[in-house]
Amino acid sequence: MGESKAIARYVAEFFGTFVLVATVCGNVLSGQTVWAGVSIGCSLAVMIYAVGKSSGAHLNPAVSVCCGLAGKCPVREVLFYAASQFLGGLSAAVLMMWTHHGNVVRVAPVGEHKWWQAALAELLYTAVLCFVILNVAASKQHAGKNQFYGIAIGFVVVAGAYSGGGVSGGCFNPAVAFGLDFGSAITSFTAPKWYSFMYVIFELVGAALAAGLYYLVRPEDYMKEASSGPSMTSKLVSEFLGTFVLVLTVGLNVLTSSPAAAFSIASSLMCMIFALGTVSGAHFNPAVTVAIYVSGRGKTTRQEALFYVAVQALAGVLAARLSWLMTGKTFSPLKPETSSWPQVIVAELIWTCVLAFVVVSVATVKNPLSEYFGFAIGMCVTVGGFAVGSLSGGALNPAVALGLALSSTVYDCWHFIPYTIIELLAGAAAAYIFMVTQPSEYEELEVDEEKGTVADNADAAQGIAPDDIYLQSEATAAAADGDFGCQKFGKMATREDSDFSLSGKPKAGIEKKSLANKGANKSAPGGGCRCLPGLF
């Protein structure tokens, strides 16, 4: 909930946007190339944590518009927030350009990229940014129930700065585009360029796209009655979107010769896991789906696994083709010319196994990570990307291998076949390593439905307490029965907190209601925005 005083909310938006745009200008004007994306992403993250309790920390007119379209923010607040953000961005740009002796930062496509390619980059990554914000900070599932929201949102900028930024410059924020262009015009006494207007328009289109996609993956936010959990349609859309963003980020980093490709790709995976983990389990990788299925315990069904793999493969192919379209460049062969096939096999086998093993270990266990799961999984790409990227390219994902291979030359497109086989075998190997290293996960539990208690079998010696049972919403009860893949992300709750038994049915004498709405926050007394509600 934001502050009740309107002036507090608007000053918070002004100051947060001021810091963000000042960081952008400082990095560009000082010639920082390698760490600029990290610096800017971190500035967004820290300001979200700092002023989120005041205003919801939109710090971006596209985010405010998106929240308005998604029904998370009143129209009046959208207008006042946007005005505060534009003013904050312009003030920061003028001040920073003045301190750098009148040097300016022009908004325009990078290098020889066309205007429509830059427009696509701005639209897509603005949409990703807004989409992640809605999911981690404004959804009934997550709003006010996690501490990872700032990292998840800020690192979308890290993901986009090194991928889409290589095409458009990476604004993803109308206040940034407007501030840089009009700040340059004021500082140099020249007219603003038309690119800033184009960027703003496409960024707002991206915001609208994000609101629509949010409705597809979380329709329960708009239902009056309690939902039984994500539908198969929502899950498949979730898997498609997560894999699409991941492979698009891979493709653009590769084709624009990014200086921080592995970290950018890891950031995109981390952010989408945080956003969609409670919808589909956030596999985004056929090898991960295989690992979860082979590991047993009813975490996913054969039919669901096959559907997941199909949409992941489709998303990988479409995203790779789009990255080719946005850059006009063709992918090199999947296997580096300097590496032999045995080297590729070893590299992909080990590090895909590591990635899949971490997913199974942190997200599908009885007591999964509730805050750092996205970081743990995403950073596996940083680990593997830098460790074996020079040997195999560091695909670590059949959807990535398929997409990039089919967008390379016709003579080399067959490379995806051995890569896919190796990576799927690595997923299965990860499942067997999990079985050996974590046998306690396979000890059966006896459930007393009448008393609502859980006890170990006589031969189990791990001592799992009743209060350790994982409940995250109405859908969690069914997830415990194996209906929703590895959806064990989110907030821990005790048995006393729950109105549902493990069967997914309300306990005797308890009125059926939505756990997701428990403690739901109302809008601020002063009409404040309900984005990031309940955190404050």
C-alpha positions in Angstrom: 0.0 0.0 0.0 1.3 3.5 -0.9 1.5 6.4 1.4 -1.9 8.1 2.0 -0.5 11.5 1.1 -0.5 12.1 -2.6 2.6 14.3 -2.5 4.6 11.5 -0.9 3.7 9.1 -3.7 4.5 11.6 -6.5 7.8 12.7 -5.0 8.8 9.1 -4.6 8.1 8.5 -8.3 10.0 11.6 -9.2 13.0 10.8 -7.1 13.1 7.1 -8.1 12.9 7.9 -11.8 15.5 10.7 -11.3 18.0 8.2 -9.9 17.3 5.7 -12.6 17.8 8.1 -15.5 20.8 9.7 -13.8 22.4 6.3 -13.6 21.7 5.7 -17.3 23.3 9.0 -18.3 26.3 8.5 -16.0 27.1 5.1 -17.5 26.6 6.3 -21.1 28.5 9.6 -20.8 31.4 8.0 -18.9 31.8 5.4 -21.7 31.0 2.4 -19.5 30.3 -0.5 -21.8 30.7 -3.8 -19.9 29.0 -3.0 -16.6 26.5 -0.4 -17.7 23.5 -2.8 -17.9 24.3 -4.2 -14.4 24.6 -0.7 -13.0 21.3 0.5 -14.4 19.5 -2.7 -13.5 20.8 -2.4 -9.9 19.7 1.2 -9.7 16.2 0.2 -10.5 16.3 -2.7 -8.0 17.5 -0.6 -5.1 15.1 2.2 -5.8 12.2 -0.2 -5.9 13.2 -1.5 -2.5 13.6 2.1 -1.2 10.4 3.8 -2.4 8.1 0.8 -2.9 6.4 1.5 0.4 5.8 5.0 -0.7 4.3 4.7 -4.1 4.6 1.1 -5.4 7.8 2.1 -7.2 6.7 2.1 -10.8 9.4 4.6 -11.9 8.3 4.1 -15.5 5.2 5.5 -17.3 4.8 2.2 -19.2 4.6 0.3 -15.9 2.0 2.7 -14.6 -0.1 2.3 -17.8 0.2 -1.4 -17.6 -0.9 -1.5 -14.0 -3.9 0.7 -15.0 -4.8 -1.6 -17.8 -4.5 -4.6 -15.5 -6.8 -3.0 -13.0 -4.0 -2.5 -10.4 -3.9 1.2 -10.4 -6.6 4.0 -10.7 -6.5 6.1 -13.9 -5.9 9.3 -11.9 -2.8 7.8 -10.3 -1.5 6.6 -13.7 -1.6 10.2 -15.0 0.0 11.8 -12.0 2.6 9.1 -11.7 3.5 9.4 -15.4 3.9 13.2 -15.0 6.2 12.8 -12.0 8.2 10.2 -13.9 8.7 12.3 -17.0 9.7 15.3 -14.9 12.1 13.2 -12.9 13.7 11.7 -16.0 14.1 15.1 -17.7 15.6 16.7 -14.7 18.1 13.9 -14.2 19.2 14.0 -17.9 19.7 17.8 -18.0 21.7 17.7 -14.8 23.9 14.8 -15.8 24.6 16.2 -19.2 25.5 19.5 -17.7 28.0 17.9 -15.3 29.6 16.1 -18.3 30.4 19.4 -20.0 27.4 19.5 -22.3 27.9 16.0 -23.8 24.5 14.5 -24.8 22.9 11.1 -25.1 20.9 10.6 -28.3 18.1 8.1 -28.5 18.4 6.1 -31.7 18.9 2.6 -33.1 22.4 1.1 -32.5 24.7 0.9 -35.4 23.0 0.1 -38.7 19.9 -1.4 -37.2 16.6 -0.1 -38.7 14.0 1.8 -36.9 11.5 -1.1 -36.8 14.1 -3.4 -35.4 14.8 -1.0 -32.6 11.0 -0.5 -32.1 10.6 -4.3 -31.7 13.4 -4.4 -29.1 11.7 -1.6 -27.1 8.3 -3.2 -27.4 9.4 -6.7 -26.4 11.6 -5.9 -23.4 9.3 -3.2 -22.1 6.6 -5.9 -22.2 8.8 -8.3 -20.3 9.6 -5.7 -17.7 5.9 -4.9 -17.2 4.9 -8.5 -17.2 7.4 -9.5 -14.5 6.2 -6.5 -12.4 2.6 -7.6 -12.6 3.5 -11.2 -11.6 5.9 -10.7 -8.8 4.6 -7.5 -7.3 0.9 -7.1 -8.1 -0.6 -10.5 -8.4 -2.8 -12.1 -5.7 -0.3 -14.9 -5.6 2.8 -12.8 -4.8 1.9 -9.2 -3.8 3.3 -8.5 -0.4 4.4 -12.1 0.1 8.0 -12.1 -1.1 11.2 -10.2 -0.9 12.6 -11.1 -4.4 10.4 -8.6 -6.3 13.1 -5.9 -6.5 15.8 -8.3 -7.9 13.3 -9.9 -10.3 12.3 -6.5 -11.7 15.7 -4.8 -11.7 17.4 -7.7 -13.5 14.9 -7.6 -16.4 16.9 -4.5 -17.3 20.2 -6.5 -17.0 18.7 -9.1 -19.3 17.4 -6.5 -21.8 20.4 -4.1 -21.8 22.8 -6.6 -23.2 20.3 -8.2 -25.7 17.7 -5.7 -26.9 20.0 -2.9 -25.9 22.4 -4.0 -28.7 19.6 -3.1 -31.2 17.8 -0.1 -29.7 20.1 1.2 -27.0 17.8 -0.3 -24.3 15.5 2.4 -22.9 12.4 0.2 -22.1 11.0 3.2 -20.3 9.3 6.3 -21.8 10.7 8.5 -19.1 14.2 7.4 -20.1 13.6 7.9 -23.8 11.9 11.2 -23.3 14.4 12.4 -20.7 17.5 11.6 -22.8 16.2 13.1 -26.0 14.7 16.2 -24.6 17.6 16.6 -22.2 20.0 16.5 -25.1 17.9 19.0 -27.0 17.9 21.4 -24.0 21.6 21.0 -23.4 22.6 21.4 -27.0 19.9 23.9 -28.0 18.7 21.7 -30.8 15.4 20.1 -31.7 14.6 16.6 -30.2 14.8 13.6 -32.5 11.7 11.7 -33.6 13.1 8.4 -32.3 12.1 9.3 -28.7 8.4 9.6 -29.8 8.6 6.3 -31.6 10.2 4.6 -28.6 7.5 5.9 -26.3 4.7 4.7 -28.5 6.2 1.2 -28.8 7.0 1.0 -25.1 3.3 1.8 -24.3 2.2 -0.9 -26.8 4.5 -3.3 -24.9 2.8 -2.3 -21.7 -0.6 -3.2 -23.2 0.8 -6.5 -24.4 2.1 -7.3 -20.9 -1.4 -6.6 -19.4 -3.0 -9.0 -21.9 -0.5 -11.8 -21.3 -0.9 -11.4 -17.6 -4.6 -12.1 -17.9 -3.8 -15.3 -19.9 -1.5 -16.7 -17.2 -3.3 -15.5 -14.1 -7.0 -15.3 -15.0 -7.8 -16.2 -11.3 -6.9 -12.6 -10.4 -10.0 -11.6 -12.1 -12.3 -14.3 -10.8 -14.7 -13.7 -8.0 -14.8 -17.3 -6.9 -11.8 -19.4 -5.7 -9.8 -21.1 -8.4 -8.7 -24.7 -8.3 -5.3 -23.8 -9.7 -3.8 -22.8 -13.0 -5.4 -24.3 -16.0 -3.4 -26.3 -18.6 -3.8 -23.3 -21.0 -2.3 -21.0 -18.4 0.6 -23.4 -17.8 1.4 -23.8 -21.5 1.2 -20.1 -22.1 3.6 -19.7 -19.2 6.1 -22.2 -20.5 5.9 -20.7 -24.0 6.5 -17.1 -22.7 9.3 -18.1 -20.4 11.1 -20.1 -23.0 10.5 -17.4 -25.7 12.1 -14.7 -23.5 15.0 -16.9 -22.6 15.8 -17.9 -26.2 15.2 -14.4 -27.6 17.7 -13.1 -25.0 20.2 -15.8 -26.0 19.8 -15.0 -29.7 20.2 -11.2 -29.4 23.2 -11.6 -27.1 24.9 -13.9 -29.6 24.1 -11.9 -32.7 25.0 -8.5 -31.2 28.3 -9.8 -29.7 27.3 -8.8 -26.2 30.1 -8.4 -23.6 28.1 -10.1 -20.9 26.0 -12.7 -22.7 26.0 -15.4 -20.0 24.9 -13.0 -17.2 22.2 -11.4 -19.4 20.8 -14.8 -20.3 20.9 -16.0 -16.7 19.1 -12.8 -15.6 16.3 -13.4 -18.1 15.9 -17.0 -16.9 15.9 -15.9 -13.2 13.3 -13.1 -13.8 10.9 -15.3 -15.7 11.2 -18.1 -13.1 10.3 -15.6 -10.3 7.4 -14.4 -12.5 5.9 -17.7 -13.6 7.1 -20.3 -11.1 3.7 -20.5 -9.4 1.9 -20.9 -12.7 3.6 -23.7 -14.6 6.7 -24.5 -12.4 8.8 -22.5 -14.8 10.7 -25.3 -16.5 11.5 -23.4 -19.8 13.8 -26.3 -20.8 12.9 -29.8 -22.1 15.9 -31.2 -20.1 14.5 -29.8 -16.9 11.0 -31.2 -17.7 12.6 -34.6 -18.3 14.5 -34.4 -15.0 11.3 -33.5 -13.1 9.4 -36.3 -14.8 12.1 -39.0 -14.3 12.6 -38.0 -10.6 9.0 -39.2 -10.0 7.0 -38.2 -6.9 4.1 -37.2 -9.1 5.5 -33.7 -9.8 4.3 -33.9 -13.4 2.4 -36.3 -15.6 3.6 -37.8 -18.9 1.0 -35.8 -20.9 1.9 -32.6 -19.2 5.6 -33.2 -19.8 5.0 -33.9 -23.5 2.9 -30.7 -23.8 5.6 -28.7 -22.0 8.4 -30.0 -24.3 6.3 -29.2 -27.4 5.6 -25.6 -26.5 9.2 -25.0 -25.3 10.5 -26.3 -28.6 8.0 -24.1 -30.5 8.9 -21.0 -28.4 12.7 -21.7 -29.0 12.3 -21.8 -32.8 10.1 -18.7 -33.0 12.3 -16.6 -30.6 15.5 -17.5 -32.5 13.9 -16.6 -35.8 12.8 -13.3 -34.3 16.3 -12.5 -33.1 17.5 -13.2 -36.6 14.9 -10.8 -37.9 15.8 -8.1 -35.4 19.5 -8.1 -36.2 19.6 -9.2 -39.8 22.4 -11.7 -38.9 22.7 -15.4 -39.1 23.8 -17.7 -36.3 27.1 -19.5 -36.5 27.1 -23.3 -36.3 25.9 -24.5 -32.9 29.2 -26.4 -32.4 32.2 -24.0 -32.3 34.7 -24.8 -35.0 37.5 -25.0 -32.5 35.9 -27.8 -30.5 35.5 -31.5 -31.2 32.3 -33.4 -30.6 33.7 -35.2 -27.5 34.4 -31.8 -26.0 30.9 -30.7 -26.8 29.4 -33.9 -25.3 31.3 -33.5 -22.0 30.5 -29.8 -21.7 26.8 -30.0 -22.4 26.3 -33.2 -20.4 27.9 -31.9 -17.2 26.5 -28.4 -17.1 22.9 -29.3 -18.4 22.9 -31.9 -15.6 24.0 -29.2 -13.1 21.2 -26.9 -14.2 18.5 -29.7 -14.1 19.8 -31.0 -10.8 19.6 -27.6 -9.1 16.0 -27.1 -10.4 14.8 -30.4 -9.0 16.7 -29.9 -5.7 15.5 -26.3 -4.9 12.0 -26.2 -6.5 10.5 -29.7 -6.2 11.4 -30.9 -2.8 9.3 -31.0 0.4 10.7 -27.8 1.7 11.7 -25.8 -1.4 13.4 -22.4 -1.4 10.9 -19.7 -1.0 13.0 -16.6 -1.9 16.2 -17.6 -3.7 14.9 -20.3 -6.1 15.1 -18.1 -9.2 18.6 -16.9 -8.4 19.9 -20.4 -7.7 18.5 -21.7 -11.0 19.3 -18.7 -13.2 22.8 -18.4 -12.0 23.5 -22.0 -13.3 23.5 -20.4 -16.7 26.2 -17.9 -15.5 28.2 -20.8 -14.2 27.9 -23.0 -17.3 28.0 -20.1 -19.8 31.4 -18.9 -18.7 32.8 -22.4 -17.8 32.1 -24.2 -21.1 30.7 -21.5 -23.5 33.9 -21.6 -25.5 33.7 -25.4 -25.8 30.1 -26.0 -26.7 28.4 -22.6 -26.9 26.7 -23.3 -23.5 23.3 -24.1 -24.8 22.3 -26.3 -21.9 18.8 -26.4 -23.2 17.3 -28.3 -26.2 14.9 -25.5 -26.9 17.9 -23.1 -27.3 19.8 -25.7 -29.4 16.9 -26.3 -31.7 16.1 -22.6 -32.2 19.6 -21.5 -32.9 20.4 -24.5 -35.1 17.4 -24.0 -37.3 18.3 -20.3 -37.7 21.8 -21.1 -38.8 23.0 -22.2 -42.2 21.3 -25.2 -43.8 24.5 -27.3 -43.7 24.8 -26.9 -39.9 21.2 -27.1 -38.7 21.5 -30.8 -37.9 23.7 -29.9 -34.9 20.6 -29.7 -32.7 20.2 -33.4 -32.9 23.3 -34.5 -30.9 22.9 -31.4 -28.6 19.3 -32.4 -27.8 20.1 -36.0 -27.2 23.0 -35.1 -24.9 20.9 -32.5 -22.9 17.9 -34.8 -22.5 20.3 -37.5 -21.2 21.7 -34.9 -18.8 18.3 -34.2 -17.5 17.7 -37.9 -16.8 21.1 -38.2 -15.2 20.2 -35.2 -12.9 17.1 -37.0 -11.8 19.0 -40.1 -10.8 21.6 -38.1 -9.0 18.8 -36.5 -7.1 17.4 -39.9 -6.1 20.7 -41.0 -4.7 21.6 -37.7 -2.9 18.1 -37.0 -1.5 16.4 -40.3 -0.6 14.3 -38.5 2.1 12.3 -37.0 -0.6 10.9 -40.4 -1.4 9.7 -41.4 2.0 6.0 -41.8 2.0 3.8 -39.7 4.2 0.6 -40.9 5.9 -2.2 -38.3 5.7 -5.0 -38.2 8.3 -7.6 -36.3 6.4 -10.0 -36.1 9.3 -7.6 -34.5 11.8 -5.7 -32.6 9.1 -2.4 -33.8 10.4 0.6 -35.3 8.6 3.0 -37.9 10.1 6.0 -39.9 8.8 5.8 -43.7 8.3 7.4 -45.7 11.1 10.4 -46.4 9.0 11.0 -42.7 8.2 13.5 -40.9 10.4 13.6 -37.4 8.9 11.2 -35.8 11.3 9.1 -33.6 9.0 6.9 -31.5 11.2 3.2 -30.9 10.3 3.9 -27.1 10.1 6.4 -27.7 7.3 3.7 -28.7 4.9 3.8 -26.4 1.9 0.7 -24.4 1.2 0.9 -21.4 -1.2 -2.7 -20.9 -2.3 -5.8 -22.8 -3.3 -3.7 -24.4 -6.0 -1.1 -25.7 -3.5 -3.3 -28.4 -2.1 -3.6 -29.9 -5.5 0.1 -29.4 -6.1 0.9 -31.5 -3.1 -1.0 -34.3 -4.9 1.2 -33.9 -7.9 -1.2 -32.0 -10.2 0.8 -28.9 -11.0 4.3 -29.9 -11.9 7.0 -28.3 -9.6 4.9 -25.4 -8.4 6.4 -25.3 -5.0 7.6 -21.7 -5.3 6.4 -18.9 -3.0 5.5 -18.4 0.6 5.6 -21.0 3.3 2.4 -21.5 5.4 1.6 -23.7 8.4 -1.2 -26.1 8.7 -3.0 -23.7 11.0 -2.9 -21.0 8.2 -4.7 -23.2 5.8 -8.4 -23.7 5.2 -7.7 -26.6 2.9 -6.7 -30.2 3.3 -4.1 -31.9 1.1 -6.9 -33.2 -1.1 -7.7 -29.7 -2.1 -11.1 -29.6 -0.4 -12.0 -27.2 2.4 -11.8 -28.6 5.9 -15.0 -29.5 7.6 -16.8 -26.5 9.0 -14.7 -24.0 7.1 -16.4 -21.8 4.6 -14.9 -22.0 1.1 -12.8 -19.0 0.3 -9.8 -17.8 -1.6 -6.5 -18.0 0.2 -5.0 -15.7 -2.4 -7.3 -13.0 -1.1 -6.4 -13.5 2.5 -5.0 -10.2 3.8 -5.4 -8.7 0.4 -4.5 -5.0 0.6 -6.9 -2.3 -0.4 -5.8 0.8 -2.3 -4.2 3.6 -0.3 -6.6 5.9 1.6 -5.4 8.7 -0.7 -6.2 6.7 -3.9 -2.7 5.3 -4.1 -1.8 2.6 -6.6 -2.3 -1.0 -5.8 0.8 -2.2 -7.6 3.2 -3.7 -5.1 0.3 -3.9 -2.5 0.8 -5.5 0.8 4.6 -5.2 0.7 4.3 -2.0 2.8 
